[in-house]
């Protein structure tokens, strides 16, 4: 199985592993301008990439970062994002601010 990743905008960053033993790949935000998420607000954060697994029986999972949640209260609104094998649009990450302060991406 392989995963095709396409940059939809020139400044998009390809997913990367932080270390050789990382469980997954880090995604990077690519908002058109700084994006501030107010406490209690939900916001879709663009990544500038689209992905396509080579097999139809494979789904991709997006997990929140523990550091963002413990330090700032920022997490995925749906706990785990599920990307269907046939979705070909830009990955938009739905974040929610459970913290008490605005958070800028």
C-alpha positions as CSV (number, residue, x, y, z in Angstrom):
1,X,0.0,0.0,0.0
2,X,1.2,3.5,-0.7
3,X,-0.2,7.0,-0.1
4,X,-0.1,9.6,-2.8
5,X,0.1,13.2,-1.4
6,X,-0.5,16.2,-3.6
7,X,0.4,19.8,-2.7
8,X,-2.6,21.9,-3.7
9,X,-0.7,25.2,-3.0
10,X,3.0,25.9,-3.5
11,X,3.7,26.6,0.2
12,X,2.0,23.5,1.6
13,X,4.3,21.2,3.6
14,X,4.2,17.5,3.0
15,X,3.5,15.3,6.1
16,X,6.6,14.3,8.0
17,X,7.6,12.0,10.8
18,X,9.1,13.9,13.8
19,X,11.4,10.9,14.6
20,X,12.2,7.5,13.0
21,X,9.9,5.9,15.7
22,X,7.0,8.3,15.3
23,X,3.7,6.4,15.2
24,X,2.4,8.7,12.4
25,X,3.1,11.7,10.3
26,X,2.6,15.4,11.3
27,X,0.3,17.6,9.3
28,X,0.9,21.3,8.9
29,X,-1.6,24.1,8.8
30,X,-1.7,26.4,5.8
31,X,-4.3,29.1,6.5
32,X,-4.3,32.1,4.1
33,X,-3.7,34.4,7.0
34,X,-3.3,33.8,10.8
35,X,-6.3,32.0,12.0
36,X,-7.5,32.7,15.6
37,X,-9.8,30.2,17.3
38,X,-11.8,31.8,20.1
39,X,-12.7,29.8,23.3
40,X,-15.6,27.5,22.4
41,X,-15.2,28.0,18.7
42,X,-14.8,25.3,16.0
43,X,-12.7,26.1,13.0
44,X,-11.7,24.1,9.9
45,X,-7.9,24.5,9.4
46,X,-6.6,24.0,5.8
47,X,-3.5,21.9,5.2
48,X,-3.0,22.7,1.5
49,X,-2.7,18.9,0.6
50,X,-4.8,16.1,-0.7
51,X,-4.1,12.4,-0.2
52,X,-5.1,9.2,-1.9
53,X,-4.4,5.7,-0.6
54,X,-3.7,3.1,-3.2
55,X,-6.3,0.7,-1.8
56,X,-10.0,1.2,-1.5
57,X,-10.2,-0.6,1.9
58,X,-7.9,1.8,3.6
59,X,-9.0,4.8,5.6
60,X,-6.8,7.5,7.1
61,X,-7.0,8.6,10.7
62,X,-6.1,12.1,12.1
63,X,-5.4,12.3,15.8
64,X,-5.0,15.4,17.9
65,X,-1.6,16.4,19.4
66,X,-1.5,15.9,23.1
67,X,0.7,19.0,23.6
68,X,-1.8,21.3,22.0
69,X,-4.6,19.9,24.1
70,X,-2.8,20.0,27.4
71,X,-1.2,23.4,26.9
72,X,-3.9,25.3,25.0
73,X,-7.1,23.2,25.0
74,X,-6.9,22.8,21.2
75,X,-8.1,19.4,19.9
76,X,-10.1,17.8,17.1
77,X,-13.8,18.4,17.4
78,X,-14.6,14.8,16.6
79,X,-11.8,13.3,18.7
80,X,-10.4,11.3,15.7
81,X,-10.7,12.4,12.1
82,X,-11.6,9.7,9.6
83,X,-10.7,10.2,5.9
84,X,-12.4,7.9,3.5
85,X,-10.3,6.1,0.9
86,X,-12.2,7.9,-2.0
87,X,-12.0,11.5,-0.6
88,X,-9.8,13.6,-2.9
89,X,-10.3,17.1,-1.6
90,X,-8.1,19.2,0.6
91,X,-7.6,17.9,4.1
92,X,-9.4,20.4,6.4
93,X,-8.7,19.8,10.1
94,X,-11.7,20.6,12.4
95,X,-10.2,22.1,15.6
96,X,-12.0,23.3,18.7
97,X,-10.7,25.5,21.4
98,X,-11.7,24.1,24.8
99,X,-9.3,26.6,26.5
100,X,-9.9,29.9,28.1
101,X,-7.7,32.0,25.7
102,X,-7.8,32.6,22.0
103,X,-5.4,30.4,20.0
104,X,-3.8,31.5,16.8
105,X,-2.7,29.0,14.1
